[in-house]
Amino acid sequence: MAGSLSSFEGYDIFLNDVKTRIRAAQVKAKLAVNQELVLLYWQIGREILTRQQQQGWGAKVIDQLSKDLRQEFPEMKGFSARNLKYMRAFAEAYDDQQIVQQAAAQIPWFHNCVLLDKVKDPQIRQWYSQKTIENGWSRSVLVHQIESDLHKRQGSAITNFDRALPQPQSDLAQALLKDPYHLEFLGIAEEVQERDLENALLHHMRDFLLELGVGFAFLGNQYPLTIGGEDFYLDLLFYHVRLHCYVVIELKMTGFKPEYSGKMNFYVAAVDDLLRSPGDQPTIGLILCKSKNQTIIEYSLRDMNQAIGVSTYHLGDQLPLPVQDKLPPIEVLQEQLEQIPNDKEPIN
């Protein structure tokens, strides 16, 4: 058989088995359905891993397998040695096919490569996989979330949601807020005024919405409310389409102060009375501060009736270099793009 190696005991049988698996997957889905593709890659990776462990095959078997598979399937671009190494690493990271089917196979293959490269903890990797499924993150968004340590920031704001909101909205709202929020994309200094911060956010609203998370719809800045014959203005007003509630955001260029919670309590109550419809859930208020003292915040929120959270933001150094510089070479990207059918969205 062309390309076979006598030094690898049982290699010819292994190669034929891999070819059979590939043909079966082609018949079933023509490798167009992402779930079948990822599962196939896991199966190949598992076989490589198992035979290397049990039969003592060295690293060179991957180069040989790449050569033989490319010869057998010249129309397919997913069998480079580099991608086969990803398959092996993928199988090593996920030792249960059921887990692969439930999570990893629900996201594009190259998303899985990103997770393998950037997230070493299995539980954290599973967390990002699930969030990718829930939110439909593109590859670049996934990289951004990993680089900004989203798993550490999500749900970490100090709030009174457990007392002010009914279940399950309280848990959902708590998971919605982050601390800190990364606003480096604004490119502004720490010394600017609150209005400057607000204007910068308006000019970078797309980036701000990305940082806020999926589900936020922007309704306006300096949103006017007339209460008792006087005019008041909300810094930023959003509606969250998944929580079905208004979200008021107040921006502060100082550390948290007790009086901020009183003002926010007033704003949230007013939005509930003036804007909230019968189908809406209770309004949420978020105070974004330069810094915070947990004890002071907890005392300030203790007797507040409205749902209020307090988070910090970061205006420091720019985010890391463009994420594409940290991803696998273009060869892998091209391989994955060529395997996506025309009626499917390309892997970002």
C-alpha positions in Angstrom: 0.0 0.0 0.0 1.4 3.4 -1.0 2.7 5.4 1.9 2.4 2.6 4.5 5.1 2.3 7.2 6.2 -1.2 8.3 7.8 0.4 11.4 4.3 1.1 12.8 2.8 -2.2 13.7 -0.8 -2.4 12.5 -0.6 0.9 10.7 -2.2 -0.4 7.5 -5.3 -1.6 9.4 -5.4 1.7 11.3 -5.2 3.7 8.0 -8.0 1.7 6.4 -10.2 2.1 9.5 -9.7 5.9 9.4 -10.5 5.9 5.7 -13.7 4.0 6.4 -14.7 6.4 9.1 -14.1 9.4 6.8 -16.2 7.8 4.0 -19.0 7.0 6.4 -19.0 10.6 7.6 -19.0 11.8 4.0 -22.0 9.7 3.1 -23.9 10.7 6.2 -23.3 14.5 6.1 -20.6 15.1 3.4 -18.7 16.7 6.3 -21.0 19.7 5.8 -22.7 19.5 9.2 -20.4 20.9 11.8 -21.5 18.4 14.4 -20.5 15.4 12.2 -17.2 17.1 11.3 -16.2 17.8 14.9 -17.2 14.3 16.0 -15.2 12.8 13.2 -12.2 14.8 14.2 -12.6 13.6 17.8 -12.7 10.0 16.7 -9.6 10.4 14.5 -7.8 12.1 17.4 -8.9 9.4 19.8 -7.5 6.7 17.5 -4.2 8.5 17.1 -4.0 9.0 20.9 -4.9 5.5 21.7 -2.5 3.9 19.3 0.4 6.1 20.3 -0.2 5.1 23.9 -0.8 1.4 23.4 1.5 0.6 20.5 4.2 3.2 21.1 3.8 5.1 17.8 5.9 8.2 17.8 5.0 11.7 16.6 6.0 10.9 13.0 2.9 8.8 12.5 0.9 12.0 12.3 2.9 13.2 9.3 2.5 9.8 7.7 -1.3 9.8 8.3 -1.6 13.4 6.9 0.2 12.3 3.8 -1.9 9.2 3.2 -5.2 10.9 4.0 -4.4 13.8 1.7 -3.6 11.3 -1.1 -6.8 9.4 -0.5 -9.0 12.5 -0.1 -7.4 15.3 -2.2 -10.6 17.3 -2.3 -10.5 17.7 1.5 -8.3 20.3 3.2 -8.7 19.2 6.9 -5.9 16.7 7.1 -2.8 18.7 7.5 -0.4 17.5 10.1 -1.1 20.5 12.2 -4.9 19.9 12.1 -4.3 16.2 13.0 -2.4 17.3 16.0 -5.3 19.5 17.0 -7.5 16.4 16.6 -5.2 14.5 19.0 -5.2 17.3 21.5 -9.0 17.6 21.2 -9.4 13.9 22.0 -7.0 14.2 24.9 -9.0 17.2 26.3 -12.4 15.4 25.9 -12.3 11.8 26.8 -16.1 11.3 26.7 -17.9 11.3 23.3 -21.1 12.3 25.0 -19.5 15.5 26.3 -18.3 16.1 22.8 -21.7 15.7 21.3 -23.4 17.9 23.9 -20.9 20.8 23.9 -17.9 20.8 21.7 -19.7 19.5 18.6 -22.2 22.4 18.9 -19.6 25.0 18.0 -17.4 25.2 14.9 -14.2 23.2 14.8 -11.9 26.3 14.8 -13.7 27.6 18.0 -12.6 24.3 19.6 -9.0 24.9 18.4 -9.1 28.4 20.0 -10.3 26.8 23.3 -7.6 24.2 23.2 -5.0 26.9 22.6 -6.2 29.4 25.2 -8.0 27.6 27.9 -6.3 24.8 29.8 -8.7 24.2 32.6 -11.4 21.7 31.5 -14.2 23.3 33.5 -13.4 26.8 32.3 -13.2 25.5 28.7 -16.6 23.9 29.2 -17.9 27.2 30.5 -16.8 29.1 27.4 -18.1 26.3 25.1 -21.6 26.6 26.7 -21.5 30.4 26.6 -20.6 30.2 22.9 -23.6 28.0 22.3 -25.9 30.2 24.2 -24.7 33.5 22.7 -23.7 32.5 19.2 -20.2 34.0 19.6 -18.1 34.3 16.5 -14.5 33.2 16.8 -13.2 36.7 17.3 -15.8 37.4 20.0 -14.8 34.1 21.7 -11.2 35.1 21.7 -12.1 38.6 23.1 -14.1 37.0 26.0 -11.3 34.6 26.8 -8.6 37.3 26.7 -10.7 39.6 29.0 -11.2 36.7 31.5 -15.0 36.8 31.2 -15.4 33.7 33.4 -13.9 35.7 36.3 -16.0 38.8 35.8 -19.4 37.4 34.9 -21.8 37.5 37.8 -19.3 39.2 40.2 -21.0 42.6 40.6 -22.2 43.5 44.1 -26.0 43.6 44.0 -29.2 43.3 46.1 -30.9 41.2 43.5 -31.5 38.3 45.8 -33.8 40.6 47.9 -35.2 43.0 45.3 -36.0 40.6 42.5 -38.2 37.5 42.3 -36.7 34.1 41.2 -35.5 33.2 38.6 -34.9 36.8 37.5 -32.6 37.5 40.4 -30.2 34.7 39.4 -30.4 35.6 35.7 -29.8 39.3 36.4 -26.9 38.5 38.7 -25.3 36.4 36.0 -25.8 39.2 33.6 -23.6 41.8 35.3 -19.8 41.8 35.2 -17.1 43.3 37.4 -15.0 44.9 36.2 -16.1 46.1 32.8 -13.3 46.5 30.3 -13.6 49.8 28.5 -10.0 50.1 27.1 -11.5 50.4 23.6 -12.5 54.0 24.5 -8.9 55.2 24.4 -9.6 57.9 27.0 -7.7 58.8 30.2 -8.7 58.3 33.8 -9.0 62.0 34.4 -11.9 62.7 32.0 -15.3 63.9 33.2 -18.4 61.8 33.3 -19.9 63.4 30.3 -16.7 62.6 28.3 -17.0 59.0 29.4 -20.6 58.9 28.3 -19.8 60.5 24.9 -17.0 58.0 24.3 -19.3 55.2 25.0 -21.8 56.6 22.6 -19.2 56.7 19.9 -18.2 53.1 20.6 -21.6 51.8 21.3 -21.0 48.6 19.3 -18.0 47.8 21.5 -19.8 48.7 24.6 -22.8 46.4 23.7 -20.3 43.6 23.1 -18.8 44.2 26.6 -22.2 44.4 28.2 -23.2 41.1 26.7 -25.9 39.6 24.5 -29.4 41.0 24.9 -28.9 44.7 25.5 -30.8 47.1 23.3 -29.8 50.8 23.6 -32.7 53.2 24.1 -30.8 56.5 24.6 -28.5 58.6 26.7 -29.5 61.5 28.9 -32.9 59.9 28.7 -35.5 62.4 30.1 -38.0 61.7 32.8 -40.4 64.2 34.2 -41.2 63.6 37.8 -43.2 65.9 40.0 -42.9 68.7 37.4 -39.1 68.4 37.4 -36.9 67.0 34.6 -34.3 64.3 35.3 -31.9 62.6 32.9 -30.7 59.0 32.9 -27.1 58.6 31.7 -27.8 55.5 29.7 -31.0 53.5 29.3 -31.2 50.0 27.9 -33.8 47.3 27.5 -32.7 43.7 28.0 -34.6 41.5 25.6 -33.9 38.2 27.5 -34.7 39.5 31.0 -37.6 41.6 29.6 -36.7 44.6 31.7 -35.3 48.1 31.5 -31.7 48.6 32.6 -30.5 52.0 33.9 -26.8 52.7 33.8 -25.2 55.6 35.7 -21.6 56.5 35.1 -19.3 57.7 37.8 -15.7 58.9 37.5 -15.1 58.4 41.2 -15.2 55.5 43.6 -18.6 54.4 44.9 -20.4 56.8 47.3 -23.5 55.9 49.4 -25.5 58.7 47.8 -25.2 57.0 44.4 -27.4 54.2 45.5 -30.1 56.5 46.7 -30.2 58.3 43.4 -30.3 55.1 41.5 -33.1 53.8 43.7 -35.0 56.9 42.7 -34.3 56.4 39.0 -35.3 52.7 38.9 -38.5 53.4 40.8 -39.4 56.1 38.3 -38.7 53.9 35.2 -40.9 51.2 36.8 -43.7 53.7 37.1 -43.3 55.7 33.9 -41.9 53.2 31.3 -42.5 49.7 32.5 -45.4 47.9 30.9 -47.4 45.0 32.4 -45.3 42.4 30.5 -42.0 43.8 31.7 -40.0 42.5 34.7 -38.7 44.9 37.4 -36.2 47.4 36.2 -32.5 47.0 37.1 -30.0 49.7 37.9 -26.3 49.5 37.4 -23.8 52.0 38.8 -20.5 51.9 37.0 -17.7 53.4 39.2 -14.0 53.9 39.1 -13.5 51.8 42.2 -15.6 50.3 45.0 -15.6 49.3 48.7 -17.6 46.2 49.2 -18.6 47.0 52.8 -19.8 50.5 51.9 -21.8 49.1 49.0 -23.4 46.4 51.0 -24.6 48.9 53.7 -25.8 51.3 51.0 -27.9 48.6 49.3 -29.2 46.8 52.4 -32.5 48.6 52.7 -33.0 49.6 49.0 -36.3 48.4 47.5 -35.2 48.6 43.9 -32.8 46.1 42.2 -29.3 47.8 42.0 -25.9 46.5 41.1 -22.5 48.2 41.5 -19.5 47.4 39.2 -16.2 49.0 38.3 -14.7 49.7 34.9 -11.2 49.6 33.6 -9.8 52.3 31.3 -6.2 51.2 31.4 -3.9 49.8 28.8 -5.2 48.7 25.5 -6.3 45.1 24.9 -3.7 42.6 23.8 -2.4 42.6 20.2 -4.9 41.6 17.5 -6.2 38.2 18.3 -5.3 36.8 14.9 -1.6 37.0 15.8 -2.2 34.6 18.6 -4.3 32.1 16.7 -3.0 29.1 14.7 -1.6 29.9 11.2 -3.8 30.8 8.2 -3.4 27.2 6.9 -5.9 26.0 9.6 -8.3 28.8 8.9 -8.3 28.1 5.2 -8.9 24.4 5.8 -12.0 25.1 8.0 -13.4 27.7 5.6 -13.1 25.4 2.7 -15.1 22.7 4.5 -18.1 25.0 5.3 -21.0 24.5 2.8 -22.3 27.5 0.9 -25.6 27.6 2.7 -23.9 27.8 6.1 -22.3 30.7 7.9 -18.5 30.6 7.5 -16.4 30.1 10.6 -15.4 33.6 11.8 
